[in-house]
Amino acid sequence: MSENVYEITVLIGGSILIVGYFVFRVKKYIVPFINRPEQQEQVIVFEKIKRPRPPRDTDDYDPYDYLVAFQFSDGAVKEFQIEHTKGHMKSDVYNLIHKGDQGLLIYIERKDIEEKIENEIMRWRGRRIVSFEKETPCGKIKFKSWTVKTGLIMVIGLAVLILSVLFSVVLN
């Protein structure tokens, strides 16, 4: 009987921790972008930035944040992080964008970006590229990236996977 109580306690406690973690991630990284309109503007790539990240002990760890600063028609410069895109790593997309490239940027920005992220250097965290399309001598190239829908699907899918592993380990 005590073994059953232990297994149920581990199952419930683990489930609460996992669900709590994913609720936190969704609230912090996805909710601010829900119901935000996509904005689009012709931009020029003003600067490319490769910022070092704190080291981690994993084989697939990329030690950089890849950022691109776009200059808007009003002269404002805004930084955006290059995210994984379908079939491409961050560094692949980053290497295909060059300073001076012109194109159509479609993006989402937090409504409260100035209040929540006071440091301009960190405001890229409040912006998401939906797509960037540029002209090349061979035609147009379009990079598609993050959307609220894909962000939610990834988080929910990962949560379901982890919970199913937890249930199968505890119940077997």
Stockholm file with secondary structure:
# STOCKHOLM 1.0

chainA/1-172         MSENVYEITVLIGGSILIVGYFVFRVKKYIVPFINRPEQQEQVIVFEKIKRPRPPRDTDDYDPYDYLVAFQFSDGAVKEFQIEHTKGHMKSDVYNLIHKGDQGLLIYIERKDIEEKIENEIMRWRGRRIVSFEKETPCGKIKFKSWTVKTGLIMVIGLAVLILSVLFSVVLN
#=GR chainA/1-172 SS CHHHHHHHHHHHHHHHHHHHHHHHHHHHHTGGGTTCCCEEEEEEEEEEEEEECCCCSCTTCCCEEEEEEEECTTSCEEEEECCCBTTBCHHHHHHHCCTTCEEEEEEEECTTHHHHCCCGGGGGGGEEEEEEEEEETTEEEEEECCCHHHHHHHHHHHHHHHHHHHHHHHHC
#=GC SS_cons         CHHHHHHHHHHHHHHHHHHHHHHHHHHHHTGGGTTCCCEEEEEEEEEEEEEECCCCSCTTCCCEEEEEEEECTTSCEEEEECCCBTTBCHHHHHHHCCTTCEEEEEEEECTTHHHHCCCGGGGGGGEEEEEEEEEETTEEEEEECCCHHHHHHHHHHHHHHHHHHHHHHHHC
//
